[in-house]
Amino acid sequence: MKLLRTIRLDPSDTFIFERAAEPGELAVTGTFMFGGDPAALEGKARAAFRAGFLGVASLGWSTLVQIVEASDDARLAAVDALAKELFASFGAPSIEEAVAAAEEEFEFASSLCNHPLDTLIAMHRSADGGEIRETFRTLRPKDGPKPLRAFAFLDVEGEEEPAETVDLTAMAKKTDPPL
C-alpha cells in the first residue's frame, strides 16, 4: 500500500518548525493539531500550520512528504502510535475512538497517494471563515524518475499558492542562542 513518508531535502525544517520530523517517518496531514484559532498562531507554530505534515513517530513537522510503499505492519504500528498519542495527549475519550481517528488520518493520507512512488507532495493550509482548507501540490522529476536534488528539476502540479514571503535568515537568527 502507498503511504506518505517525511523527507528532508535540506536542513530548513529544523529551524522553520519548533520540532522537525525525522526523515523517513510515516506521516499524516496533522490538521487535528490546530484546534484553536489559526489566525492567532505566530512564528514556528504558524509555519507548521501553513505547510507542515505531521511525522507520526516524533510528532514533528515536515515541509515535504514522499509517496512510498509501506507494509501492513508499518501502517498498523503507525496507526497504533498515533492512536496512543491521541488518547494520552489530545483528549480522545477512549482508545477505541483514538484508533478510529488515527485510522481516518491514515486513510486521508493514503488518498493523497494516487501518484507514482517517490512523488513529493507539498501542502498549503489556510483558514477561511472558520474552516481550515488544504491544497496539495505534487513535485516530481521531469522526464521520469531520477535521483532527487533540491531545487534542480521538479515539475509542480496543483493550485497556485498565495504569494507570500518568509525570511528564513531572520527565523534562523531567532533560534540561535546569544553569543
C-alpha positions in Angstrom: 0.0 0.0 0.0 1.1 3.6 -0.6 1.6 6.0 2.3 3.3 9.3 3.0 6.8 9.4 4.5 8.6 12.5 5.7 11.6 13.6 3.7 14.2 16.3 4.3 16.0 17.7 1.2 17.8 20.4 3.2 18.0 21.4 6.9 15.4 24.1 6.7 12.7 22.2 8.6 15.0 22.1 11.6 14.7 25.8 12.1 11.4 26.6 10.5 9.4 24.3 12.9 9.6 24.0 16.6 10.0 20.3 16.2 11.1 18.9 12.8 10.1 15.4 11.9 12.9 12.9 11.4 13.3 11.8 7.7 11.6 8.6 6.9 8.7 8.7 9.4 5.2 7.8 8.2 3.2 11.0 8.1 -0.4 12.4 8.1 -1.6 15.9 7.4 -1.9 16.6 11.2 -4.6 19.2 10.9 -6.1 18.0 14.2 -3.1 19.7 15.9 -4.7 23.1 15.2 -7.9 23.1 17.2 -7.8 26.8 18.2 -7.8 29.9 16.2 -5.3 29.5 13.4 -5.2 33.3 12.9 -3.7 33.6 16.4 -0.7 31.4 15.5 2.7 33.1 15.2 6.2 32.1 14.3 7.1 28.5 14.1 3.5 27.3 15.0 2.2 29.4 12.1 4.8 27.8 9.8 3.6 24.4 10.9 0.0 25.4 10.3 0.7 26.7 6.8 2.9 23.9 5.4 3.6 21.1 7.8 2.9 17.4 7.5 3.0 15.6 10.9 5.6 12.8 11.3 3.8 10.2 13.5 6.8 8.9 15.4 8.1 12.2 16.5 5.1 14.4 16.2 7.4 16.8 14.4 6.7 18.7 11.2 8.0 18.2 7.6 7.5 20.5 4.7 7.6 17.7 2.2 6.4 14.1 2.1 7.2 11.4 -0.3 4.8 8.7 -1.6 6.3 5.3 -0.6 5.3 1.7 -0.5 4.6 0.6 3.1 3.8 -2.7 4.7 0.6 -3.5 6.5 2.7 -3.9 9.7 4.3 -0.5 9.3 0.9 1.1 8.8 -0.6 -0.7 11.8 2.3 0.3 14.0 1.9 4.0 12.9 -1.8 3.9 13.5 -1.2 2.4 16.9 1.4 5.1 17.8 -0.9 7.9 16.6 -3.9 6.5 18.5 -1.9 6.2 21.7 -0.9 9.9 21.3 -4.4 11.0 20.5 -5.6 9.2 23.7 -2.8 10.3 26.0 -2.1 13.9 24.8 -5.1 15.1 22.8 -8.1 14.1 24.9 -9.6 11.2 22.9 -12.4 9.9 25.1 -11.3 6.2 24.6 -8.6 4.3 23.0 -11.2 2.8 20.6 -12.1 6.3 19.4 -8.5 7.3 19.2 -7.8 4.3 16.9 -10.8 5.2 14.7 -9.4 8.8 14.5 -5.9 7.6 13.7 -7.3 5.2 11.0 -9.1 8.2 9.5 -5.9 10.2 9.4 -4.1 7.5 7.6 -7.0 6.9 5.2 -6.9 10.5 4.2 -3.1 10.4 3.8 -3.4 7.3 1.7 -5.9 9.1 -0.5 -3.2 11.6 -1.5 -1.0 8.7 -2.8 -2.7 8.3 -6.2 0.6 9.4 -7.9 3.7 7.3 -8.7 6.0 6.2 -5.9 8.6 8.8 -4.9 6.4 11.7 -5.9 6.9 14.5 -3.4 3.8 16.4 -2.0 3.7 19.8 -0.5 0.7 21.4 1.3 -0.6 24.8 1.8 -3.1 25.1 4.7 -5.2 28.2 5.4 -8.1 29.3 7.5 -11.1 30.8 5.7 -14.3 31.7 7.5 -13.6 29.4 10.4 -12.8 26.5 8.1 -9.3 25.1 7.5 -8.5 24.5 3.9 -5.7 22.4 2.5 -4.3 22.4 -1.0 -1.7 19.9 -2.2 0.9 20.1 -4.9 2.9 17.3 -6.4 6.5 17.6 -7.3 8.1 15.0 -9.5 11.2 14.8 -11.7 10.8 15.8 -15.3 11.2 13.0 -17.8 10.8 10.1 -15.4 12.5 9.0 -12.1 15.9 10.5 -11.3 17.7 11.0 -8.0 16.1 14.0 -6.3 18.2 17.0 -5.7 16.6 20.1 -4.1 16.0 23.0 -6.4 17.0 21.1 -9.5 14.3 19.8 -11.8 10.9 19.5 -10.3 7.6 19.9 -12.1 4.8 21.4 -10.0 1.2 20.4 -10.3 -1.7 21.8 -8.3 -3.2 25.1 -7.3 -1.2 28.2 -7.2 -0.1 29.1 -3.7 -0.8 32.6 -2.5 2.1 34.9 -2.8 3.9 35.0 0.5 7.5 35.6 1.6 9.3 34.1 4.5 12.6 35.4 5.8 14.4 32.2 6.6 17.5 34.1 7.7 15.6 36.0 10.3 13.8 32.9 11.6 17.2 31.1 11.9 18.6 34.0 13.9 15.7 33.9 16.3 16.6 30.3 17.3 20.3 30.9 17.7 21.4 31.4 21.3 23.0 34.8 22.2 26.8 34.9 21.9 
